[in-house]
Amino acid sequence: EAQVTQNPRYLITVTGKKLTVTCSQNMNHEYMSWYRQDPGLGLRQIYYSMNVEVTDKGDVPEGYKVSRKEKRNFPLILESPSPNQTSLYFCASSYTLAMAQETQYFGPGTRLLVL
Amino acid sequence: SQQGEEDPQALSIQEGENATMNCSYKTSINNLQWYRQNSGRGLVHLILIRSNEREKHSGRLRVTLDTSKKSSSLLITASRAADTASYFCATDTGRRALTFGSGTRLQVQP
């Protein structure tokens, strides 16, 4: 089944404790992206990647890191989480950047609470 | 501020009624898309309308686009309880990212 998976789905952590949220897609998509969703603010893009070893900042990259060593995986890293990073996180992918402008496939989301 | 702003923020209707939600945006776009999000789940792409199109249909969905007013509407006809979800518009402005609005929460009462 074609899908985008994220792990973990739920995470409670404490300020400053490094964490990684994994994202994997099995559709051979070149484009992958991370969003955060906060009440009243919609989805905001954190980082995106157009292909392996090619990543770039989105609208709200502060406090986050990403890597794209393999085509299928795009982990989101919070080196030192803070309470303002409490949010619902979505990974998304598409065949290409051009296709990403027309449709994206979303993972199920990761709900993060930073205490 | 958001490129896409949905209106209303929340909508409650009875099963069988039509649901209309609107999206306004600020800058010129290449296309506009509507996504659906069931509670606690990821977004699912519903329909795309390009800047040179005025209306598009897909099943019970009808989308209109008025580029002069920078607005779009999504109409769901003969709504069902299963249509209960949040609906988001997203715009492609030529940047390397879609810009999402804050969504309309639709509740369809059986």
HADDOCK unambig.tbl for C-alpha pairs under 7 A between the chains (distance, minus, plus):
assign (segid A and resid 40 and name CA) (segid B and resid 102 and name CA) 5.39 0.50 0.50
assign (segid A and resid 41 and name CA) (segid B and resid 102 and name CA) 5.10 0.50 0.50
assign (segid A and resid 42 and name CA) (segid B and resid 100 and name CA) 5.94 0.50 0.50
assign (segid A and resid 42 and name CA) (segid B and resid 101 and name CA) 5.17 0.50 0.50
assign (segid A and resid 42 and name CA) (segid B and resid 102 and name CA) 3.63 0.50 0.50
assign (segid A and resid 42 and name CA) (segid B and resid 103 and name CA) 6.43 0.50 0.50
assign (segid A and resid 43 and name CA) (segid B and resid 100 and name CA) 5.59 0.50 0.50
assign (segid A and resid 90 and name CA) (segid B and resid 42 and name CA) 6.97 0.50 0.50
assign (segid A and resid 101 and name CA) (segid B and resid 92 and name CA) 5.80 0.50 0.50
assign (segid A and resid 101 and name CA) (segid B and resid 97 and name CA) 6.94 0.50 0.50
assign (segid A and resid 101 and name CA) (segid B and resid 98 and name CA) 6.32 0.50 0.50
assign (segid A and resid 102 and name CA) (segid B and resid 48 and name CA) 6.90 0.50 0.50
assign (segid A and resid 103 and name CA) (segid B and resid 45 and name CA) 6.30 0.50 0.50
assign (segid A and resid 104 and name CA) (segid B and resid 45 and name CA) 6.99 0.50 0.50
assign (segid A and resid 105 and name CA) (segid B and resid 44 and name CA) 6.92 0.50 0.50
assign (segid A and resid 106 and name CA) (segid B and resid 42 and name CA) 5.35 0.50 0.50
assign (segid A and resid 106 and name CA) (segid B and resid 43 and name CA) 5.69 0.50 0.50
assign (segid A and resid 106 and name CA) (segid B and resid 44 and name CA) 6.87 0.50 0.50
assign (segid A and resid 107 and name CA) (segid B and resid 42 and name CA) 5.43 0.50 0.50
assign (segid A and resid 108 and name CA) (segid B and resid 41 and name CA) 4.89 0.50 0.50
assign (segid A and resid 108 and name CA) (segid B and resid 42 and name CA) 4.35 0.50 0.50
assign (segid A and resid 109 and name CA) (segid B and resid 41 and name CA) 6.34 0.50 0.50
assign (segid A and resid 109 and name CA) (segid B and resid 42 and name CA) 5.83 0.50 0.50
